[in-house]
Amino acid sequence: MPQPEPRPATETTSRRPVTVRAVLIALGAALVLAAITPKNDQRLLNTFIAGFHFPLGAFVLLLFLAIPTNKLLRWTRIARPLTRSELIAIWCICLVTSGIPSSGLMRLLVPVPAGFTYYATPQNEWLSLFGDKLPDWMIVRDEQAAQWFFEGLPQGQGIPWGGWMPSAIGYGIFTLLFYTLMVSLSTIIRRQWVSRERFTFPLVELPIEIANASCTRRGLPSYFRNGWFIAGAALAFTIFLLDGLNHYYPSAPDVPLTNWPLGNWFTEPPLNAIGWFRIKALPMMTGLAYLASTEITFSVWFFYLLRGLKIIAQYRFQIPVEEVGFGWGPGWELFEEVGAYTGFLIWTTWVAREHLSVVLRSAFRRGPTADDAQEPTSYRFAVLTGATAFALAVAWLYFAGLRWHLALLEVGVLCGVIVVMSWLVTNGGVMMVQNRFSPSDLVTGIAGSPALTRRELVVMPLWETIYARDLREIVLPSLLNAHKATDPVRLSRRQLTAAMVGAMLVVTAVSYVMAVRVGYEWSAGVLPDTWAYNYSSQRCYEWPALVAKTPLIYNEPLLLRPNLRSFANGFAVAFGLLVARSHWLRLPLHPAGLLLAGTYASDEMWSAVFMGWLAKSLLQRFGGLRALRSARPFFMGLIVGHVLIAVVWIAVGWYVQDTDRPFYVLPP
């Protein structure tokens, strides 16, 4: 008879409750962030308050509460200083909610449904092709509501909320199902990654150390007084201070320290085929790369450069490259990524097979089961609610117009992609992840567009644009990071999970209202965030219209189609590397880099990751463990200094409000 899964000794201890004070502070901070983020990101084009899986807003709040606030409370004695468990609870709640007002949901959820009605013209034929195919609860049908959103609210008029209600309710239902599914997955996955595979969780290290040190006599981590930490913080702060001064005041010295566009050097073929290629100084990403494993950081920059060489070779030897599907880029690159994701997910599931079997037995068998008292929810609750949410999400897409097998494909691929991305964030320390492909590409890129009905051809890209296409701030890795952060402070996971879910629901509602108000107040159609209000709000209708008029048809036999070969190549490389690493533990190459190679995330961060990898590798090679420990404060300083200068320039951006010259200290 299979034995219940053993519980690590560290998890048998009692857990501290989440205090009401911590929940109220966190909820108040999360609501403030929800209120200001849409204007900061879409109107002012400042550095994103969230934007990544190490969100600025949550970390700055933690610093403020742990250091000056706690010191003030100790000095005045007007209230008890915040305990380390309270600080972690506040950080975790803000961590999982900070992305919702921006790229995590609202950046596209608000403008995209209104884009169909506003941008439809007789010339693009959207209305004749899809006008009767889209449900009323997937788009904003009210012409006046859509027009005023993109062109501005007339003086004396109120926001026509009635025009938004059908789509708000429709997407609100799916969002609730999505959140339920993510919480369930975090419960099912957590112990496998934390206790059995012992993921490193690099993004959690610094917040935990700050929270722990806040309860000491000095109230600071010991290395904050280290000369190397001060040097790292000063370096990161100074680099972007000088860059920002020159940006706003051209007469200030121009010190090119943050951005070297190497692509400008390659003007002759075939090297000019590489296109976008630059070195960027991103001290925060370099510091986080130092905390991650060298196998993963090496793979990130190695596969990115290998991709560049492949593009040059294709140009040199005139290998045909075609744009295929709703995703970004050529078919070979898109389907190699799909294959790599598939191989990675299969391997990850296989490694977790014993744990997953225990979870399933706990969900469906009576009698003794795995001890899940310290999990975010019980395994039975996680499996049953997760399965129900998955089924209802599939049903939502079915009623939107997809056939059952396509609705199952959409939700299944989304969950698989998010699980793999969560692996990259929690174990790889990658603060910025993206996928290049969309689920519909698996159909149109292999079987051709005639495999979809006219309704499916438009419903799939519309849903994917909002939930599955630009995944740079997703909930699952933040939930897993939050669960990990509870361990050192012995915080009750179940109470924290309840608080996080409640905050997510409240922040979602407030964020929706604020995102709609931003569009009406400043005319969404002319806002500087053209990615959300122009490109994305048209692309999900423009592409189906193009394909409806000029179908994608493949004449080759199924097994000989180029995209299927590219899929097989990506699968073989990713799965083969994982199998090889299981036999040769010192193999330095990891397929994690292949998953990111063709994305905007790698374009922005490869050089910063390279610098972190190079520093760690050299220190490990010539100085050993002692040198690694001695240098660690410097890289922690890079992170903190980068965060502090980001806050400075965000404040300047709110004061100046010059959207013609936005200044970013992190990738937009």
C-alpha positions in Angstrom: 0.0 0.0 0.0 1.4 3.5 -0.9 2.5 5.4 2.2 1.4 8.9 2.9 3.9 11.5 1.8 6.3 12.4 4.7 6.1 15.9 5.9 9.5 17.7 6.4 10.2 18.4 10.0 10.3 22.2 9.5 6.6 22.1 8.6 5.3 20.4 11.7 5.8 23.4 13.9 2.8 25.6 14.8 2.2 28.6 12.6 1.6 32.2 13.7 -1.8 33.8 12.8 -2.1 36.6 10.3 -3.0 39.7 12.3 -5.9 42.0 11.5 -3.4 44.9 11.6 -1.3 43.4 8.9 -4.3 42.6 6.6 -5.6 46.2 7.0 -2.2 47.8 6.2 -1.7 45.4 3.2 -5.2 46.0 1.9 -4.9 49.8 2.2 -1.5 49.7 0.4 -2.8 47.4 -2.3 -5.7 49.7 -2.9 -3.5 52.8 -3.1 -1.3 51.0 -5.7 -4.4 49.9 -7.6 -5.6 53.5 -7.7 -2.3 55.0 -9.0 -0.9 52.3 -11.2 -3.1 52.8 -14.3 -2.2 56.5 -14.4 1.5 55.8 -13.7 1.8 53.1 -16.3 -0.6 54.1 -19.1 -0.9 57.9 -18.7 2.5 59.0 -17.5 4.6 56.2 -18.9 6.7 56.0 -15.8 8.7 52.9 -14.7 6.1 50.3 -13.9 5.1 50.1 -10.3 4.8 46.4 -10.8 5.7 45.0 -14.3 7.7 42.1 -13.0 7.7 39.3 -10.5 9.8 41.4 -8.1 7.4 44.4 -8.1 8.7 47.8 -7.0 5.6 48.8 -5.1 5.5 45.8 -2.8 9.3 45.9 -2.1 9.4 49.7 -1.4 6.5 49.3 1.0 8.4 46.5 2.8 11.5 48.7 3.1 9.4 51.7 4.4 7.6 49.6 7.0 10.6 47.5 8.1 13.1 50.4 8.6 11.8 53.9 9.2 8.3 53.0 10.3 9.4 50.4 12.8 12.2 52.7 14.1 9.6 55.4 14.6 7.3 53.1 16.4 10.0 51.9 18.7 11.0 55.5 19.5 7.5 57.0 20.0 5.9 53.8 21.5 2.6 54.8 20.1 2.1 51.3 18.8 3.9 48.0 18.7 6.5 47.7 15.9 5.4 45.4 13.1 6.7 41.9 13.7 8.6 40.0 11.0 5.5 37.8 10.3 3.4 40.9 9.8 5.9 42.4 7.4 6.0 39.2 5.4 2.2 39.0 5.3 2.0 42.6 4.1 4.6 42.0 1.4 2.9 38.8 0.2 -0.5 40.4 -0.1 0.9 43.3 -2.1 3.1 40.9 -4.1 0.1 38.9 -5.5 -2.1 42.0 -6.1 0.4 44.5 -7.5 0.3 43.2 -11.1 -3.5 43.2 -11.4 -3.9 47.0 -12.1 -1.3 46.7 -14.9 0.0 44.0 -17.3 -1.2 41.3 -14.9 -4.8 42.0 -16.1 -6.3 45.5 -16.5 -3.8 46.9 -19.0 -5.6 44.9 -21.7 -8.8 43.7 -20.1 -10.3 47.2 -20.3 -9.3 48.6 -23.7 -9.4 45.4 -25.8 -13.2 44.7 -25.5 -13.9 48.3 -26.4 -11.5 48.3 -29.4 -13.8 46.2 -31.6 -16.7 48.8 -31.6 -14.4 51.8 -31.8 -11.9 50.7 -34.4 -14.4 48.9 -36.7 -14.8 50.6 -40.1 -16.3 49.7 -43.5 -12.8 49.3 -44.8 -11.6 46.7 -42.3 -14.9 44.8 -42.5 -14.9 43.7 -38.8 -18.6 44.3 -38.4 -19.6 42.2 -41.5 -17.1 39.5 -40.6 -17.5 39.2 -36.9 -20.3 41.6 -35.7 -22.7 38.8 -35.1 -20.1 36.2 -33.9 -19.0 37.9 -30.7 -21.1 37.6 -27.6 -22.3 40.9 -26.0 -20.4 40.0 -22.8 -17.0 39.8 -24.6 -17.0 43.3 -26.1 -18.4 46.8 -25.4 -21.3 47.1 -27.8 -22.3 50.6 -26.7 -20.9 52.8 -29.5 -21.0 56.0 -27.3 -19.3 54.3 -24.4 -16.5 53.0 -26.7 -16.1 56.3 -28.5 -15.9 58.4 -25.3 -13.4 56.0 -23.8 -11.0 56.4 -26.7 -11.7 60.1 -27.5 -12.4 61.5 -24.1 -15.5 62.2 -22.0 -17.4 65.3 -23.2 -17.6 68.0 -20.6 -20.5 67.6 -18.2 -21.0 63.9 -19.1 -20.7 61.0 -16.7 -19.0 57.7 -17.5 -21.6 55.4 -19.2 -21.0 52.5 -16.9 -24.1 50.7 -18.3 -22.2 50.1 -21.6 -19.4 48.3 -19.7 -21.6 46.1 -17.5 -22.0 43.1 -19.8 -18.3 42.7 -20.5 -17.4 43.5 -16.9 -19.6 40.7 -15.7 -18.5 38.3 -18.4 -14.8 38.7 -17.8 -15.3 39.0 -14.1 -16.7 35.5 -14.0 -13.7 34.1 -16.0 -11.3 36.1 -13.8 -12.8 34.6 -10.7 -12.4 31.1 -12.2 -8.8 31.9 -13.2 -7.9 33.0 -9.6 -9.5 29.9 -8.2 -7.5 27.7 -10.5 -4.3 29.5 -9.7 -4.8 29.2 -5.9 -5.6 25.5 -6.3 -2.4 24.9 -8.5 -0.3 26.7 -5.9 -1.5 24.3 -3.2 -0.9 21.2 -5.4 2.6 22.3 -6.5 3.9 24.0 -3.3 5.3 21.0 -1.4 6.8 19.4 -4.5 8.9 22.5 -5.3 9.6 23.7 -1.8 10.3 20.4 0.1 11.0 17.7 -2.4 12.9 19.5 -5.2 14.0 22.3 -2.9 13.7 25.2 -5.3 15.9 28.2 -4.4 13.3 31.0 -4.7 15.9 33.8 -5.3 13.2 36.5 -5.5 12.2 35.9 -1.9 15.7 36.1 -0.2 16.0 39.8 0.2 12.5 40.5 1.5 12.9 37.7 4.1 16.2 39.1 5.3 14.8 42.6 5.6 11.8 41.3 7.6 13.9 39.2 9.9 16.4 42.1 10.6 13.6 44.5 11.4 13.1 42.9 14.8 16.7 43.2 15.8 18.2 46.0 17.8 19.5 47.8 14.7 16.5 47.0 12.6 18.7 46.5 9.5 20.3 43.4 7.8 23.9 43.3 8.9 25.2 43.7 5.3 23.4 47.0 4.9 26.3 48.5 6.8 28.8 46.5 4.7 31.0 48.6 2.5 30.3 46.3 -0.5 26.6 46.8 0.0 27.0 50.5 0.1 29.2 50.4 -3.0 26.6 48.3 -5.0 23.7 50.5 -4.0 25.7 53.7 -4.8 26.7 52.3 -8.2 23.1 51.4 -9.2 21.8 54.7 -7.9 24.5 56.8 -9.6 24.2 55.1 -13.0 20.5 56.0 -13.4 20.8 59.3 -11.6 23.3 60.5 -14.3 21.2 58.9 -17.1 18.0 60.5 -15.9 19.6 64.0 -15.5 20.8 63.9 -19.0 17.4 62.7 -20.2 15.5 65.6 -18.7 18.4 68.1 -19.0 20.4 67.5 -22.2 23.0 70.0 -21.0 24.0 67.6 -18.2 26.9 65.2 -19.0 25.9 62.3 -21.2 27.4 59.2 -19.6 26.4 56.2 -21.8 26.1 53.7 -19.0 22.7 52.1 -19.3 22.1 51.2 -23.0 24.4 50.2 -25.8 22.5 49.4 -29.0 24.9 46.9 -30.6 22.5 46.4 -33.5 23.6 49.8 -34.9 27.1 48.4 -35.4 26.0 45.7 -37.7 24.9 47.5 -40.8 26.0 45.0 -43.5 24.4 41.7 -44.3 24.1 39.1 -43.0 24.9 40.6 -39.5 22.2 43.3 -39.9 19.6 40.6 -39.9 20.0 40.3 -36.1 17.9 43.5 -35.7 17.2 44.4 -32.1 20.4 43.6 -30.1 21.6 45.7 -27.2 23.4 45.6 -23.9 21.5 47.2 -21.0 22.7 47.9 -17.5 19.9 46.6 -15.2 21.6 46.3 -11.7 18.4 44.7 -10.2 18.4 41.9 -12.7 22.2 41.4 -12.3 21.8 41.2 -8.5 18.9 38.7 -8.8 20.9 36.7 -11.3 23.7 36.4 -8.7 21.3 34.7 -6.4 20.1 32.2 -9.0 21.9 29.1 -10.1 24.7 29.5 -12.7 23.2 26.8 -14.9 20.0 28.7 -15.5 21.6 32.2 -15.8 24.2 30.8 -18.3 21.4 29.2 -20.3 19.5 32.5 -20.5 22.2 34.4 -22.3 23.6 31.4 -24.2 20.4 30.5 -25.9 19.7 34.2 -26.6 23.0 34.6 -28.5 22.5 31.2 -30.2 19.2 32.5 -31.5 20.9 35.5 -32.9 23.4 33.4 -34.7 20.6 31.2 -36.1 18.8 34.3 -37.5 22.1 35.4 -39.2 22.6 32.0 -40.7 19.0 31.9 -42.1 19.6 35.3 -43.7 23.0 34.2 -45.1 21.7 31.0 -46.6 18.4 32.5 -47.6 16.3 30.0 -45.6 12.6 30.9 -46.0 11.0 32.4 -42.9 7.3 33.0 -42.7 5.1 34.8 -40.1 2.6 32.2 -38.9 -0.1 32.5 -36.4 -1.4 35.1 -33.9 1.8 35.0 -31.8 4.9 37.0 -32.5 7.5 36.2 -35.0 8.4 33.5 -37.5 6.9 30.1 -37.3 10.1 28.2 -36.7 10.9 30.3 -33.6 7.3 30.2 -32.3 6.9 26.4 -32.6 10.4 25.7 -31.2 9.2 27.5 -28.1 6.0 25.5 -28.1 8.0 22.3 -28.3 10.3 23.4 -25.5 7.4 24.3 -23.2 5.8 20.9 -23.9 9.0 19.0 -23.2 9.6 21.0 -20.0 6.1 20.5 -18.8 6.1 16.8 -19.4 9.4 16.4 -17.5 8.3 18.6 -14.6 5.1 16.5 -14.3 7.0 13.3 -14.5 9.4 14.4 -11.7 6.4 15.3 -9.5 4.5 12.1 -10.2 4.8 10.6 -6.7 3.7 13.8 -5.1 0.8 14.3 -7.5 -0.3 10.7 -6.8 -0.4 11.5 -3.1 -2.4 14.7 -3.7 -4.9 12.8 -5.9 -5.3 10.0 -3.3 -5.9 12.6 -0.6 -8.6 14.2 -2.7 -10.5 11.1 -3.7 -9.9 8.5 -1.0 -11.4 8.2 2.4 -9.3 7.4 5.5 -5.7 8.4 6.2 -4.2 10.8 3.7 -1.2 13.1 3.4 -0.8 15.6 6.2 -2.0 18.8 4.5 -2.8 20.8 7.6 -0.1 23.4 6.9 -0.9 23.7 3.1 -2.6 26.8 1.7 -5.8 24.7 1.5 -6.5 21.0 1.9 -5.5 18.8 -1.0 -9.1 17.7 -1.4 -10.4 21.3 -1.6 -7.6 22.3 -4.0 -8.2 19.4 -6.4 -12.0 19.6 -6.4 -12.2 23.4 -6.6 -9.4 23.5 -9.2 -11.1 20.8 -11.3 -14.4 22.7 -11.0 -12.8 26.0 -12.0 -11.1 24.4 -14.9 -14.3 22.8 -16.2 -16.3 26.0 -15.8 -13.5 28.0 -17.6 -13.8 25.6 -20.5 -17.6 26.0 -20.4 -17.1 29.8 -20.4 -15.2 29.5 -23.7 -17.7 27.0 -25.0 -20.5 29.5 -24.5 -18.3 32.2 -26.1 -18.4 30.1 -29.3 -15.6 27.5 -29.2 -16.1 23.9 -29.7 -15.3 21.8 -26.6 -12.0 20.5 -27.8 -10.7 24.0 -28.6 -12.0 25.4 -25.3 -10.1 22.6 -23.5 -7.0 23.4 -25.6 -7.1 27.1 -24.6 -7.4 26.6 -20.9 -5.1 23.6 -20.8 -2.3 25.4 -22.7 -2.7 28.5 -20.5 -2.3 26.4 -17.3 0.7 24.5 -18.7 2.4 27.7 -19.8 1.8 29.4 -16.4 3.2 26.3 -14.6 6.4 26.4 -16.6 6.7 30.2 -16.2 6.3 29.7 -12.4 9.2 27.3 -12.5 11.3 29.9 -14.2 10.4 32.6 -11.6 10.6 30.5 -8.4 13.6 28.3 -9.2 15.4 30.4 -11.9 15.0 33.8 -10.3 13.8 35.2 -13.6 11.8 38.4 -12.7 10.6 38.9 -16.2 9.0 36.1 -18.3 7.0 36.0 -21.4 5.7 33.6 -24.0 5.9 34.1 -27.7 3.0 31.9 -28.8 -0.7 31.8 -28.2 -2.8 28.6 -27.9 -4.6 29.3 -31.2 -1.2 29.1 -33.0 -1.2 25.4 -32.3 -4.3 25.1 -34.6 -3.7 27.7 -37.3 0.1 27.0 -37.5 -0.3 23.2 -38.0 -3.8 22.5 -39.3 -4.4 25.8 -41.0 -7.1 28.5 -40.4 -9.9 26.4 -42.1 -9.8 24.2 -39.0 -11.5 27.1 -37.1 -15.0 28.5 -37.7 -15.5 32.2 -38.2 -16.6 32.6 -34.6 -13.6 30.7 -33.3 -11.3 32.7 -35.5 -12.1 35.9 -33.6 -13.0 34.6 -30.1 -9.7 32.8 -29.6 -7.4 35.8 -30.3 -9.7 38.1 -28.3 -9.5 35.9 -25.2 -5.8 35.2 -25.7 -4.9 38.9 -25.9 -6.4 39.4 -22.4 -5.4 36.3 -20.6 -2.8 34.3 -22.5 -0.6 36.5 -24.8 1.5 38.9 -22.8 2.1 37.0 -19.6 4.6 39.2 -17.7 2.8 39.5 -14.4 1.0 36.3 -13.5 -0.5 35.3 -10.2 0.8 31.7 -9.7 4.5 32.4 -9.2 3.7 35.2 -6.9 1.5 32.9 -4.8 4.3 30.3 -4.7 6.8 32.9 -3.7 4.4 34.1 -1.0 4.0 30.5 0.3 7.7 30.1 0.5 8.1 33.4 2.4 5.9 32.1 5.2 8.4 29.4 6.2 11.1 31.4 7.9 8.5 33.4 10.0 6.2 30.4 10.5 3.2 32.3 9.2 -0.2 30.5 8.8 -0.4 29.7 5.1 -4.2 29.2 5.2 -4.9 32.5 6.8 -2.5 34.3 4.5 -4.1 32.6 1.5 -7.5 33.7 2.5 -6.2 37.3 3.0 -4.5 37.2 -0.4 -7.6 35.9 -2.2 -9.8 38.6 -0.5 -7.3 41.3 -1.5 -7.1 40.0 -5.1 -10.9 40.3 -5.4 -11.1 43.8 -4.0 -8.1 45.1 -5.9 -9.6 43.6 -9.2 -12.8 45.6 -8.7 -11.0 48.8 -7.8 -8.4 48.4 -10.6 -11.2 47.9 -13.2 -12.9 51.2 -12.2 -9.6 53.1 -12.2 -8.5 51.7 -15.5 -11.8 52.7 -17.1 -11.6 56.2 -15.6 -8.1 56.7 -16.9 -9.4 56.1 -20.5 -12.3 58.5 -20.2 -10.4 61.2 -18.4 -7.4 61.4 -20.7 -8.7 59.9 -24.0 -7.5 56.3 -24.3 -6.9 56.6 -28.0 -4.2 59.2 -27.6 -2.6 57.9 -24.4 1.1 57.2 -24.8 0.7 53.5 -24.0 0.1 52.6 -27.6 0.7 48.9 -26.9 -2.5 48.6 -24.9 -4.8 51.2 -26.5 -3.8 50.9 -30.2 -1.9 47.8 -31.1 -3.5 45.2 -28.8 -7.0 46.8 -29.1 -6.9 46.2 -32.9 -4.6 43.3 -33.5 -6.9 40.6 -32.0 -9.6 41.7 -34.6 -7.3 42.7 -37.4 -5.5 39.3 -37.6 -8.7 37.2 -37.8 -10.1 39.6 -40.5 -6.9 39.1 -42.5 -7.0 35.3 -42.1 -10.7 35.2 -42.9 -10.0 36.9 -46.2 -6.7 35.0 -46.9 -6.8 31.6 -45.2 -3.7 29.9 -43.9 -3.5 26.7 -45.9 -0.7 24.1 -45.8 -0.3 21.7 -48.8 2.4 19.5 -47.2 1.5 16.2 -45.5 0.8 16.8 -41.8 4.0 15.2 -40.6 6.2 17.1 -43.1 4.9 20.6 -42.2 7.7 23.0 -41.2 6.0 24.2 -38.0 5.7 20.6 -36.8 9.4 20.0 -37.4 10.2 23.1 -35.5 8.0 21.8 -32.6 9.9 18.5 -32.7 13.2 20.4 -32.6 12.3 22.4 -29.6 10.8 19.4 -27.8 13.9 17.3 -28.5 16.4 19.9 -27.2 14.4 20.8 -24.0 13.5 17.2 -23.1 16.9 15.9 -24.1 18.7 18.4 -22.0 16.6 17.6 -19.0 17.2 13.9 -19.4 20.9 14.5 -19.8 21.0 16.7 -16.7 19.4 13.9 -14.7 22.4 11.7 -15.6 25.2 14.3 -15.6 24.5 16.8 -12.8 27.4 19.0 -13.7 26.0 19.7 -17.2 26.1 23.5 -17.4 23.3 23.9 -19.9 19.6 24.1 -18.9 16.6 24.4 -21.3 15.2 27.3 -19.3 17.1 29.6 -21.6 15.5 28.1 -24.6 12.0 28.9 -23.3 12.9 32.6 -23.1 15.3 33.0 -26.1 12.9 34.6 -28.6 11.0 36.8 -26.2 11.1 40.5 -25.4 12.1 39.5 -21.9 15.4 38.1 -23.1 16.0 41.1 -25.4 15.9 43.3 -22.3 17.6 41.2 -19.7 20.2 38.9 -21.3 23.1 41.2 -20.8 22.2 41.9 -17.1 21.9 38.2 -16.5 25.2 37.6 -18.2 26.9 40.1 -15.9 25.5 38.3 -12.8 26.5 34.9 -14.2 30.0 36.1 -15.1 30.6 37.6 -11.6 29.4 34.6 -9.8 31.2 32.1 -12.0 34.6 33.9 -11.6 34.2 34.3 -7.8 33.2 30.6 -7.5 36.1 29.5 -9.7 38.9 31.6 -8.1 37.6 32.4 -4.6 35.3 29.6 -3.7 32.4 29.7 -1.2 34.0 32.4 0.9 34.3 34.8 -2.0 30.7 34.2 -3.0 29.5 35.0 0.5 31.8 38.1 0.8 30.5 39.5 -2.5 26.8 38.8 -1.8 26.2 42.2 -0.1 27.4 44.1 -3.2 24.8 42.4 -5.4 22.1 43.0 -2.7 23.2 46.6 -2.9 22.6 46.6 -6.6 19.0 45.5 -6.1 18.3 48.1 -3.4 20.0 51.0 -5.1 18.1 50.3 -8.3 14.8 50.2 -6.5 15.6 53.5 -4.7 16.5 55.4 -7.9 13.4 54.0 -9.6 11.3 55.5 -6.8 13.1 58.9 -7.3 12.4 59.0 -11.1 8.8 57.8 -10.7 8.2 60.7 -8.3 9.9 63.0 -10.8 7.7 61.6 -13.6 4.5 62.4 -11.5 5.8 65.9 -11.0 7.0 66.6 -14.6 4.2 64.6 -16.4 6.1 64.9 -19.7 4.8 61.9 -21.7 6.8 62.9 -24.8 10.0 62.0 -23.0 9.3 59.1 -20.7 12.2 57.8 -18.7 12.4 54.1 -17.6 14.9 52.6 -15.2 13.4 49.1 -15.9 12.0 47.7 -19.2 8.6 49.1 -20.0 
